[in-house]
Each structure stands twice: as structure tokens, then as C-alpha cells.
Amino acid sequence: MKLAVFRCAQCGQTWFPARYFCPTCGGATWENVEVERGTVCESTVLRHRVAGSEDVAVNIASIRTDRGPVVIAAMPYAPADGDAVSLAIDENARITAWADETGDSDEH
């Protein structure tokens, strides 16, 4: 499934997650904009999780999407800041990212 961010139809500002009203202009009409790539801003490894969860380390990263908004995504490896990544929603409705082999990510 593809990840979408939300663009205000009135002023064009993009946001994630969705909002009732645009913080920039107060508009209430939104367009879904698909996002496929981004750039890693920061990353960390979660080693301790809540009781009952698998005791497996999880890599997560803050990723600036090519459309602007930053999302938090799970990753299969520990990325470096500035890495270009591809983005999607997995079968458990989680944002996931992996190395972008095309190298087409634009930094904003």
C-alpha cells in the first residue's frame, strides 16, 4: 500500500498526519498525495519494548518525505542520516522504509 500525505487545497501546504483544518491557512479541504521516497533525518534502535512484544531490536527513522512532511518509519537495517529511502505501508498498517536503489530522493 502506498503512503499518502495531505495537501491543503486552499494554500498547497502538505502535512502528515491528517488534520481537520490547515494550520497555515485554516482551510478544510484536503487532497491525498502519494509519497514513495524520502531522506533519513535521524534514526535509532528500539531495544526494549512493552511486555508481551517480541524481544527483537527494531530500527526506526525520521524521514523527510519528498513532499515535505516528516514521518517515522520502521526499517530493516540501521540507516545513516541522509540515506535515500523508499516508503510504503505494510500489511500491518505500519510505515516502512528501505534503501532506495534509484537514488531519486530530493532533499527539502
C-alpha contacts under 8 A as a table, 3 or more apart, distances in Angstrom:
res1	aa1	res2	aa2	distance
1	M	88	A	5.95
1	M	89	I	5.07
1	M	90	D	6.55
1	M	91	E	7.89
2	K	34	E	6.48
2	K	35	V	7.05
2	K	36	E	7.04
2	K	87	L	7.52
2	K	88	A	4.87
2	K	89	I	5.76
3	L	34	E	5.72
3	L	35	V	5.49
3	L	36	E	6.88
3	L	87	L	6.78
3	L	88	A	5.17
3	L	89	I	5.76
3	L	95	I	7.38
4	A	32	N	5.83
4	A	33	V	5.18
4	A	34	E	4.25
4	A	35	V	5.57
5	V	14	T	6.68
5	V	15	W	6.03
5	V	16	F	5.38
5	V	17	P	6.97
5	V	18	A	7.41
5	V	32	N	5.90
5	V	33	V	5.30
5	V	34	E	6.41
5	V	35	V	6.86
5	V	67	R	7.79
5	V	69	P	7.43
6	F	14	T	5.36
6	F	15	W	5.26
6	F	16	F	6.30
6	F	17	P	7.49
6	F	18	A	6.12
6	F	30	W	6.05
6	F	31	E	5.66
6	F	32	N	4.89
6	F	33	V	5.93
7	R	12	G	5.57
7	R	13	Q	5.52
7	R	14	T	4.17
7	R	15	W	6.41
7	R	30	W	5.54
7	R	31	E	5.13
7	R	32	N	6.43
7	R	33	V	6.71
8	C	11	C	5.71
8	C	12	G	4.86
8	C	13	Q	5.46
8	C	14	T	6.32
8	C	22	C	6.43
8	C	27	G	6.63
8	C	28	A	7.37
8	C	29	T	6.11
8	C	30	W	4.77
8	C	31	E	6.45
9	A	12	G	5.70
9	A	27	G	7.40
9	A	29	T	5.54
9	A	30	W	5.39
9	A	31	E	6.31
10	Q	25	C	7.51
10	Q	27	G	5.83
10	Q	29	T	7.17
11	C	24	T	7.72
11	C	25	C	6.60
11	C	27	G	7.68
13	Q	22	C	7.94
13	Q	24	T	7.35
14	T	67	R	7.05
14	T	68	G	6.73
14	T	69	P	6.58
15	W	18	A	6.58
15	W	19	R	7.81
15	W	68	G	7.76
15	W	69	P	5.55
16	F	19	R	7.86
16	F	69	P	5.82
16	F	70	V	7.22
16	F	71	V	7.23
19	R	22	C	6.68
20	Y	28	A	6.14
21	F	26	G	5.22
21	F	27	G	5.52
21	F	28	A	4.76
21	F	29	T	7.95
22	C	25	C	5.65
22	C	26	G	4.64
22	C	27	G	5.12
22	C	28	A	6.35
23	P	26	G	5.85
35	V	65	T	6.80
35	V	66	D	6.93
35	V	67	R	6.86
35	V	87	L	7.09
36	E	65	T	7.93
36	E	66	D	7.86
36	E	86	S	5.56
36	E	87	L	5.00
36	E	88	A	6.70
37	R	65	T	6.00
37	R	66	D	5.90
37	R	84	A	7.29
37	R	85	V	5.63
37	R	86	S	4.36
37	R	87	L	5.45
37	R	100	D	7.43
37	R	104	D	7.86
37	R	105	S	5.84
38	G	63	I	5.93
38	G	64	R	5.37
38	G	65	T	4.01
38	G	66	D	5.07
38	G	84	A	5.95
38	G	85	V	5.43
38	G	86	S	6.44
38	G	87	L	7.19
38	G	105	S	5.59
38	G	106	D	7.15
38	G	107	E	7.63
39	T	63	I	5.37
39	T	64	R	5.35
39	T	65	T	6.50
39	T	66	D	7.63
39	T	81	D	7.81
39	T	82	G	5.58
39	T	83	D	5.60
39	T	84	A	4.68
39	T	85	V	5.97
39	T	105	S	6.49
39	T	106	D	7.54
39	T	107	E	6.56
40	V	43	S	7.33
40	V	61	A	6.46
40	V	62	S	6.01
40	V	63	I	4.48
40	V	64	R	6.48
40	V	79	P	7.36
40	V	80	A	7.06
40	V	81	D	5.14
40	V	82	G	5.03
40	V	83	D	5.32
40	V	84	A	6.60
40	V	85	V	7.20
41	C	61	A	7.24
41	C	62	S	5.44
41	C	63	I	5.45
41	C	64	R	6.52
41	C	81	D	5.31
41	C	82	G	6.19
42	E	61	A	5.59
42	E	62	S	5.27
42	E	63	I	7.33
42	E	80	A	7.68
42	E	81	D	5.56
43	S	59	N	7.23
43	S	60	I	5.68
43	S	61	A	4.01
43	S	62	S	6.20
43	S	78	A	7.24
43	S	79	P	6.74
43	S	80	A	7.42
43	S	81	D	7.22
44	T	59	N	5.98
44	T	60	I	5.67
44	T	61	A	6.39
44	T	78	A	7.46
45	V	57	A	6.38
45	V	58	V	5.53
45	V	59	N	4.53
45	V	60	I	6.24
45	V	78	A	7.44
46	L	49	R	7.15
46	L	57	A	5.48
46	L	58	V	5.08
46	L	59	N	6.37
46	L	60	I	7.48
47	R	55	D	7.59
47	R	56	V	6.79
47	R	57	A	4.55
47	R	58	V	6.69
48	H	55	D	7.21
48	H	57	A	7.44
49	R	53	S	6.34
49	R	54	E	7.75
49	R	55	D	7.04
50	V	53	S	5.89
58	V	74	A	7.09
58	V	75	M	7.50
58	V	76	P	7.83
59	N	74	A	5.81
59	N	75	M	5.25
59	N	76	P	6.59
59	N	77	Y	6.19
59	N	78	A	5.75
60	I	72	I	6.78
60	I	73	A	5.48
60	I	74	A	4.43
60	I	75	M	5.65
60	I	78	A	7.85
61	A	72	I	5.57
61	A	73	A	5.46
61	A	74	A	6.60
61	A	75	M	7.19
61	A	79	P	7.72
62	S	70	V	6.39
62	S	71	V	5.72
62	S	72	I	4.63
62	S	73	A	6.63
63	I	70	V	5.30
63	I	71	V	5.34
63	I	72	I	6.20
63	I	73	A	7.17
64	R	67	R	7.98
64	R	68	G	6.01
64	R	69	P	5.83
64	R	70	V	4.26
64	R	71	V	6.56
64	R	107	E	7.73
64	R	108	H	7.67
65	T	68	G	5.19
65	T	69	P	5.69
65	T	70	V	5.93
65	T	71	V	7.23
66	D	69	P	7.99
66	D	105	S	6.50
66	D	106	D	5.70
66	D	107	E	6.80
66	D	108	H	7.09
68	G	108	H	6.49
72	I	95	I	7.13
73	A	94	R	7.47
73	A	95	I	4.90
73	A	96	T	4.89
73	A	97	A	5.96
74	A	94	R	7.60
74	A	95	I	6.43
74	A	96	T	4.82
74	A	97	A	6.22
75	M	78	A	7.10
75	M	79	P	7.79
75	M	96	T	5.96
75	M	97	A	5.23
75	M	98	W	5.97
76	P	97	A	7.79
76	P	98	W	6.77
77	Y	98	W	7.99
79	P	83	D	6.59
80	A	83	D	5.65
83	D	99	A	7.44
84	A	99	A	6.38
84	A	100	D	5.42
84	A	103	G	6.14
84	A	104	D	7.60
84	A	105	S	5.57
85	V	97	A	5.97
85	V	98	W	5.30
85	V	99	A	4.61
85	V	100	D	4.22
85	V	101	E	7.96
85	V	105	S	7.29
86	S	97	A	5.44
86	S	98	W	5.53
86	S	99	A	6.27
86	S	100	D	4.95
87	L	95	I	7.03
87	L	96	T	5.80
87	L	97	A	4.63
87	L	98	W	6.98
88	A	95	I	5.84
88	A	96	T	5.53
88	A	97	A	6.63
89	I	92	N	7.83
89	I	93	A	5.56
89	I	94	R	5.37
89	I	95	I	4.61
89	I	96	T	5.97
90	D	93	A	5.29
90	D	94	R	5.42
90	D	95	I	6.46
90	D	96	T	6.52
91	E	94	R	7.44
100	D	103	G	5.80
100	D	104	D	7.77
100	D	105	S	7.90
